[in-house]
């Protein structure tokens, strides 16, 4: 049964409604939860992505709910504010888009703060040179940067570079695990 019509311009730019079922949304949240194994990695999610976008809804809101994580809701991305929140609350997971990570790289004080355990980029390709810059910034902090790939029609995540494993910048990473083994509790 359809749970959501997620509108997307896709590659054509013409808005279309992708029909996502309850099971699509459930499965993707469980796949993401399984991919980022380790409860300490998902305890506190920084939620600055808009939840009306499939990436924000799935990799931020739905994952936090599935993992039983606390979600820090931030209405607008302002680099100074995000850096302050990271310093004050020390979130463990930050899904964002490339423009957010570029803005943080260009914010001088950000380099001096403690960092999130996992920065996860999606929604658009991150330029490879900027991935290397972000990884260099995180050297020795215990933090990792991963980039993933997905599309609205897939609810959305299909691939991701492992955050704590072999990671190939510029690649969409490895496929997400198969269908969830946990029962649906509806």
C-alpha positions as CSV (number, residue, x, y, z in Angstrom):
1,X,0.0,0.0,0.0
2,X,1.3,3.4,-0.9
3,X,2.4,5.5,2.1
4,X,3.9,8.5,0.4
5,X,4.0,10.2,-3.0
6,X,7.5,11.6,-3.0
7,X,7.9,14.2,-5.7
8,X,11.1,14.3,-7.6
9,X,12.4,16.0,-10.7
10,X,14.8,13.2,-11.4
11,X,17.0,13.6,-14.5
12,X,14.2,15.2,-16.6
13,X,13.5,18.1,-14.2
14,X,9.7,17.4,-14.7
15,X,8.2,16.7,-11.3
16,X,6.8,13.2,-10.8
17,X,5.3,11.4,-7.8
18,X,7.3,8.3,-6.8
19,X,5.0,5.9,-5.0
20,X,6.7,4.7,-1.9
21,X,5.1,2.0,0.2
22,X,5.2,1.5,4.0
23,X,7.5,-1.5,3.3
24,X,9.8,0.6,1.1
25,X,10.3,3.2,3.8
26,X,10.6,0.5,6.6
27,X,13.1,-1.5,4.5
28,X,15.3,1.4,3.7
29,X,15.4,2.6,7.4
30,X,16.4,-0.9,8.5
31,X,19.0,-1.2,5.7
32,X,20.5,2.1,6.7
33,X,20.4,1.1,10.4
34,X,22.2,-2.2,9.6
35,X,24.8,-0.5,7.4
36,X,25.9,2.0,10.1
37,X,26.2,-0.8,12.7
38,X,27.1,0.1,16.3
39,X,24.6,1.9,18.6
40,X,27.2,4.5,19.6
41,X,27.3,5.7,16.0
42,X,23.6,6.6,15.9
43,X,22.9,7.9,19.3
44,X,22.5,11.6,18.4
45,X,21.5,12.6,14.9
46,X,21.9,16.2,13.6
47,X,18.8,16.8,11.6
48,X,19.3,19.9,9.4
49,X,18.1,18.3,6.1
50,X,14.5,19.1,5.1
51,X,12.2,16.2,5.8
52,X,10.1,16.9,2.7
53,X,13.2,15.7,0.7
54,X,13.5,11.9,0.5
55,X,17.2,12.0,1.7
56,X,16.2,14.1,4.8
57,X,13.2,11.9,5.5
58,X,15.0,8.6,5.2
59,X,18.6,9.1,6.2
60,X,17.8,11.6,9.0
61,X,14.2,11.3,10.4
62,X,13.4,7.6,9.6
63,X,16.9,6.3,10.5
64,X,16.8,8.2,13.8
65,X,13.4,6.7,14.6
66,X,14.5,3.2,13.6
67,X,17.7,3.4,15.6
68,X,16.0,4.9,18.6
69,X,18.3,7.9,18.4
70,X,17.8,11.4,19.6
71,X,17.2,13.8,16.8
72,X,18.6,17.4,17.1
73,X,16.2,19.4,14.8
74,X,17.7,22.5,13.2
75,X,15.4,24.5,10.9
76,X,18.1,26.2,8.8
77,X,21.6,25.4,7.8
78,X,23.8,28.3,9.1
79,X,27.5,27.2,9.4
80,X,28.2,29.1,12.6
81,X,25.1,27.5,14.2
82,X,25.9,24.0,13.0
83,X,29.5,24.3,14.3
84,X,28.2,25.5,17.7
85,X,25.7,22.6,17.9
86,X,28.4,20.1,17.0
87,X,30.7,21.6,19.7
88,X,27.9,21.7,22.4
89,X,26.0,18.5,21.7
90,X,28.5,16.3,20.0
91,X,26.1,14.5,17.6
92,X,27.3,11.1,16.4
93,X,25.7,11.2,13.0
94,X,25.3,14.1,10.5
95,X,23.7,13.4,7.2
96,X,24.1,16.4,4.9
97,X,24.5,17.6,1.3
98,X,27.7,18.7,-0.4
99,X,27.0,22.4,-0.1
100,X,26.7,22.0,3.7
101,X,30.1,20.3,4.0
102,X,31.7,22.8,1.7
103,X,30.3,25.7,3.8
104,X,31.7,24.0,7.0
105,X,35.1,23.5,5.3
106,X,35.1,27.2,4.6
107,X,34.2,28.2,8.1
108,X,37.5,28.7,9.9
109,X,36.4,27.9,13.5
110,X,34.9,24.6,12.4
111,X,38.4,23.1,12.1
112,X,39.0,23.7,15.8
113,X,35.9,21.9,17.1
114,X,35.3,18.3,18.1
115,X,33.7,16.4,15.3
116,X,30.7,14.2,14.6
117,X,31.5,10.4,14.4
118,X,30.0,10.0,10.9
119,X,29.4,12.7,8.3
120,X,27.3,11.2,5.6
121,X,27.0,13.1,2.3
122,X,24.2,12.5,-0.2
123,X,21.6,14.2,-2.4
124,X,24.2,15.2,-5.0
125,X,27.8,14.1,-5.8
126,X,30.5,15.6,-3.6
127,X,33.6,16.8,-5.6
128,X,36.4,14.3,-5.0
129,X,38.9,17.0,-4.1
130,X,36.6,18.3,-1.3
131,X,36.1,14.7,0.0
132,X,39.9,14.5,0.4
133,X,39.9,18.0,2.1
134,X,37.2,16.9,4.5
135,X,39.0,13.6,5.2
136,X,42.2,15.5,5.9
137,X,40.4,17.7,8.3
138,X,39.1,14.6,10.2
139,X,42.5,12.9,10.5
140,X,43.1,11.8,14.0
141,X,39.6,12.9,15.3
142,X,37.9,9.4,15.2
143,X,35.4,10.9,12.7
144,X,34.7,9.5,9.3
145,X,33.2,10.9,6.1
146,X,31.1,8.7,3.8
147,X,29.3,9.4,0.6
148,X,26.2,7.6,-0.6
149,X,23.9,7.3,-3.6
150,X,20.2,6.9,-3.9
151,X,17.1,8.0,-5.7
152,X,13.6,8.9,-4.6
153,X,12.1,5.9,-6.3
154,X,14.3,3.6,-4.1
155,X,13.2,5.2,-0.8
156,X,16.1,6.5,-1.4
157,X,19.5,5.0,-0.4
158,X,20.9,2.2,-2.5
159,X,24.7,2.5,-2.0
160,X,27.2,4.1,0.4
161,X,30.9,4.1,1.1
162,X,31.5,2.4,4.4
163,X,32.2,5.0,7.1
164,X,34.6,2.7,9.0
165,X,36.1,0.6,6.2
166,X,37.5,0.8,2.7
167,X,36.3,4.0,1.2
168,X,36.8,5.1,-2.4
169,X,36.1,8.9,-2.8
170,X,34.2,9.6,-6.0
171,X,32.5,6.2,-5.9
172,X,28.9,5.5,-4.9
173,X,30.2,2.8,-2.6
174,X,28.8,-0.7,-2.0
175,X,25.2,-1.8,-2.3
176,X,23.0,-1.7,0.8
177,X,22.1,-5.0,2.4
178,X,19.1,-7.0,1.2
179,X,15.6,-7.0,2.6
180,X,15.3,-6.6,6.4
181,X,15.0,-9.7,8.5
182,X,13.1,-8.0,11.3
183,X,9.3,-8.3,11.3
184,X,7.2,-5.3,10.4
185,X,5.5,-3.9,13.4
186,X,2.5,-1.9,12.2
